Amino acid sequence: MQDYQISFTVSQTPQEVFDAVKKVADWWRPIEGSSGKAGDEFIYRHGDVHYSRHRITEMVPGQKLVWLTTDSRLNFVAQKEEWNGSKLIFDIAEKDGTTTLTFTQKGLTPALECYGACSGAWGFYVGGSLLALIESGQGRPDK
């Protein structure tokens, strides 16, 4: 099965894109914990609907960030821990003066019950809010 993936291309540098991804609270939602360096852990909560804990397992400045989901509770699906063990991967590549960000949630496939809602949410947060943060300096995170 194909893992969920979304990508976009911007005029900003790979380092600017990398720096924006690290500012999770500016494009996803205020978090508990830290997202600034490899080994950091943070918690994302969306009311009582979504809880997930992430550990930053890889950071290559200007190129790549990887988060491992170590715990999750999705209260809108039967298998509430569907995200456990999934990897959220941000690949950054420069070509011809532009930068492409490709986001993959390894483990989020159409076979999972949350795929529709989760892929739609990533479309908004990565394809909308993170993109806006990169291009304009202002994301659209949940408050």
C-alpha positions as CSV (number, residue, x, y, z in Angstrom):
1,M,0.0,0.0,0.0
2,Q,1.1,3.5,-0.8
3,D,2.0,5.7,2.2
4,Y,0.4,9.2,2.3
5,Q,2.5,11.8,0.6
6,I,2.1,15.5,-0.3
7,S,4.7,17.8,-1.9
8,F,5.0,21.4,-3.0
9,T,7.7,23.7,-4.5
10,V,8.7,27.1,-3.3
11,S,11.2,29.8,-4.1
12,Q,12.7,29.8,-0.5
13,T,16.0,28.1,0.2
14,P,16.2,24.6,1.6
15,Q,17.4,26.0,5.0
16,E,14.4,28.3,5.1
17,V,12.0,25.4,4.5
18,F,13.8,23.3,7.1
19,D,13.6,26.1,9.7
20,A,9.9,26.5,9.1
21,V,9.2,22.7,9.5
22,K,10.9,22.9,12.9
23,K,8.5,25.6,14.1
24,V,5.7,23.0,14.6
25,A,3.5,25.4,16.7
26,D,3.5,28.0,13.9
27,W,1.9,25.6,11.3
28,W,0.3,22.7,13.1
29,R,-0.8,23.5,16.7
30,P,0.8,24.6,19.9
31,I,2.7,21.6,21.3
32,E,4.0,20.4,24.6
33,G,7.7,19.8,24.5
34,S,10.4,20.8,22.0
35,S,10.9,20.2,18.3
36,G,14.3,21.9,17.8
37,K,16.8,19.1,17.6
38,A,17.2,15.4,17.1
39,G,16.1,13.5,20.2
40,D,13.5,16.1,21.2
41,E,10.0,14.9,21.9
42,F,6.7,16.7,21.7
43,I,3.0,16.1,22.1
44,Y,0.3,17.3,19.8
45,R,-3.3,17.4,21.0
46,H,-6.5,18.4,19.2
47,G,-9.1,18.5,21.9
48,D,-10.1,15.0,22.9
49,V,-10.1,13.8,19.3
50,H,-6.3,13.4,18.6
51,Y,-3.3,12.9,20.8
52,S,0.1,11.9,19.5
53,R,3.7,11.9,20.9
54,H,6.6,12.3,18.5
55,R,10.3,11.9,18.8
56,I,12.6,13.6,16.4
57,T,14.9,10.8,15.1
58,E,16.7,12.5,12.3
59,M,17.6,16.1,11.4
60,V,19.8,17.0,8.5
61,P,19.8,20.8,8.2
62,G,18.3,21.9,4.9
63,Q,17.6,18.3,3.8
64,K,15.5,16.1,6.0
65,L,13.5,15.8,9.3
66,V,12.0,12.5,10.6
67,W,9.6,12.2,13.5
68,L,8.7,8.8,15.0
69,T,5.2,8.6,16.5
70,T,5.8,6.8,19.8
71,D,2.2,7.0,21.1
72,S,-1.2,8.0,19.8
73,R,-4.9,8.0,20.5
74,L,-7.2,8.9,17.7
75,N,-10.7,8.9,19.2
76,F,-12.5,9.0,15.9
77,V,-11.5,5.5,14.8
78,A,-11.9,2.0,16.2
79,Q,-8.1,1.3,16.2
80,K,-7.1,4.3,18.3
81,E,-3.4,3.7,18.1
82,E,-3.2,3.6,14.3
83,W,-0.4,6.1,14.2
84,N,1.9,4.2,16.7
85,G,5.2,3.5,15.0
86,S,4.5,5.6,11.9
87,K,7.2,8.0,10.7
88,L,6.5,11.6,9.6
89,I,9.2,12.4,7.0
90,F,10.0,15.8,5.6
91,D,12.4,15.5,2.6
92,I,13.8,18.8,1.2
93,A,15.5,19.1,-2.2
94,E,16.8,22.0,-4.2
95,K,16.6,22.1,-8.0
96,D,17.1,25.0,-10.4
97,G,16.7,27.6,-7.7
98,T,13.6,26.2,-6.2
99,T,13.0,24.0,-3.2
100,T,10.6,21.0,-3.0
101,L,9.3,19.7,0.3
102,T,7.9,16.2,0.2
103,F,6.0,15.0,3.3
104,T,5.4,11.3,3.8
105,Q,3.6,9.6,6.7
106,K,5.1,6.2,6.5
107,G,2.4,3.9,7.8
108,L,-0.6,6.0,6.8
109,T,-2.1,4.0,4.0
110,P,-5.6,3.8,2.5
111,A,-6.2,0.6,4.5
112,L,-6.3,2.6,7.7
113,E,-9.7,3.9,9.0
114,C,-8.2,7.3,9.6
115,Y,-6.8,7.7,6.1
116,G,-9.5,10.0,4.8
117,A,-9.6,12.3,7.8
118,C,-5.8,12.2,8.4
119,S,-4.8,12.8,4.7
120,G,-7.3,15.7,4.5
121,A,-5.8,17.2,7.7
122,W,-2.2,16.8,6.3
123,G,-3.4,18.5,3.1
124,F,-4.5,21.5,5.2
125,Y,-1.6,21.6,7.6
126,V,1.3,20.7,5.3
127,G,-0.1,21.8,1.9
128,G,-1.8,24.9,3.4
129,S,-0.5,26.1,6.8
130,L,3.2,25.1,6.4
131,L,3.3,26.3,2.8
132,A,1.9,29.7,4.0
133,L,4.4,29.9,6.8
134,I,7.3,29.2,4.3
135,E,6.0,31.7,1.7
136,S,4.7,34.5,3.9
137,G,6.0,33.9,7.4
138,Q,2.5,33.3,8.7
139,G,1.1,29.8,9.1
140,R,-2.5,28.8,10.0
141,P,-2.1,26.5,13.0
142,D,-5.0,25.5,15.3
143,K,-5.1,27.7,18.3
